[in-house]
Amino acid sequence: MSEATSTDLYEVTMALSYLREGMTQPATFSCFVRTLPPERGFLIAAGAETVLDFLSGFHLGHEEVEVFAEALRRPARELAPLLGMRFTGEVRAVPEGRVVLAGEPLLEITAPLPQAQLVETFVLNSLTHQTTIASKCARCVIAAQGRDLVDFSPRRTHGMAAARQVARLSAMTGFVGTSNIAAVHAEDLTGVATMAHSYVEAFEDEEAAFTAFALCHPGPVTLLVDTYDTESGVAAAARVLNALGRGDGSAIRLDSGDLARLARRARAILDTAGLPQVRIVASGGLDEYAVHDLRRAGAPIDVYAVGTRVGVSADAPSLDSAYKLVAYDGRPVMKLSAAKTSTPGRKQVFRRPGCHDVIALADEPPPVGSAPLLQTLMRDGRRSTARGRLADARRRAVADLAELPATARHIRAPHAARAQLSGQLAALTERVRRRIEREVLAPFSTRA
């Protein structure tokens, strides 16, 4: 069974009704984030590659239709109009790694209405989760101010599929490694490893544990030093590294307590032992806020290992994202619900230096000195460009973050950059609003 059944039931009920009514003309749906979480000054676009993979393989065969029928408690023959459906549409999206702002389309799909409706759940899920995590990771990179970051999240992410995405997205935004073996293999990432407290506890003392670990693993090792008393653990690690001649490339890890104070003491112990090259790794409930505070405190920490709080984006675990119909059969449409108003029509985002963005209609000429963000990545249900490379996404993230206003990059109380609507889009929005009020709302008011 394919991932085509990864959808909400109401997508199926709507698609079936569209087919019954003969409503199969092209529809454009736009996926965007209405407003940013309070502690976000920007987002990093991510998830488009997952969406393209899904749409490339989207197909409703007998097995999928039977699953739909079972969920609806209806005979499979009644869902026969869905049988054989494939995605045949166009996808325009912001390439992964680029900075995006509130209201800007992350992705737009134009396809026959039933197709575009059925894929909503998967598209929205993929873009929302991955953009959430990529944005969190990017903030960690900003906070680290050039220090290395590694991903230690897989034990507490919301499922192993999410853990693999976190590893990929952390690499995309600038992390140097991950502990996740599956992601190392699948995405060609750098694997990183230390040891757990249980390993140290299994031995008679720390020095025996560190010696055994170092003898088992040639090359640099990272020794966890805070199982009992941190300063004693650092001293034991120093003795072992010196005795075995394994200082180069090795590290000690601090996982609890006052990390700034302990890092200073650890640095002093290591330097006194003639091991200035041994690095200090910090972990234990870290995210961009903790990293920012440690850097401001001048803690001599070389590597930050972030896990739970980043893997689930603990302070902002979701986004106010939406997947809205903006045009059907050549007719621009919009939603007027309070606090959830959408803008009509297929769109483009034009970026000028400094992330001064303009959200415009897709067929508008670009403003002087601007470049379009959305690119056509799929036509007729097939990729129209090569699969995106992680290295390219990382370069885009670096370049776009450098262009952001400094206030949008603040870790605490950022000032979110905002996009403007073009004159043509603003005028179309007003015309469509007036038409809805005249043709849809006014007759209802008269009857009431």
Salt bridges, closest charged atoms under 4 A:
GLU21 OE2 - ARG20 NH1 3.33
GLU49 OE1 - ARG383 NH1 2.93
GLU49 OE1 - ARG387 NH1 3.81
ASP53 OD1 - ARG383 NH2 2.81
ASP53 OD1 - ARG387 NH1 2.78
GLU78 OE1 - ARG74 NE 2.87
GLU90 OE1 - ARG346 NH2 2.91
GLU96 OE1 - ARG168 NH2 2.56
GLU104 OE1 - ARG351 NH2 3.98
GLU108 OE1 - ARG92 NH1 2.91
ASP148 OD2 - ARG279 NH1 3.25
GLU187 OE1 - ARG168 NE 3.98
GLU207 OE1 - ARG239 NH2 2.94
ASP226 OD1 - HIS197 NE2 2.76
GLU231 OE2 - ARG261 NH1 3.98
GLU231 OE1 - ARG265 NH2 3.31
ASP255 OD1 - ARG253 NH1 3.34
ASP271 OD1 - ARG267 NE 3.10
ASP287 OD2 - LYS136 NZ 3.81
GLU288 OE2 - ARG40 NH1 3.86
GLU288 OE1 - LYS136 NZ 2.73
GLU288 OE2 - ARG139 NE 2.73
ASP293 OD1 - ARG412 NH1 2.96
ASP302 OD2 - ARG267 NH1 3.98
ASP315 OD1 - ARG40 NH2 2.97
ASP315 OD1 - LYS136 NZ 2.62
ASP320 OD1 - ARG34 NH1 3.06
ASP357 OD2 - ARG351 NH2 2.65
ASP392 OD1 - ARG389 NH2 3.19
ASP392 OD1 - ARG395 NH2 2.22
ASP400 OD2 - ARG98 NE 2.97
ASP400 OD2 - ARG351 NH1 3.12
GLU430 OE2 - ARG434 NH1 3.62
GLU439 OE1 - ARG435 NH1 3.73
GLU439 OE2 - ARG438 NH2 3.60
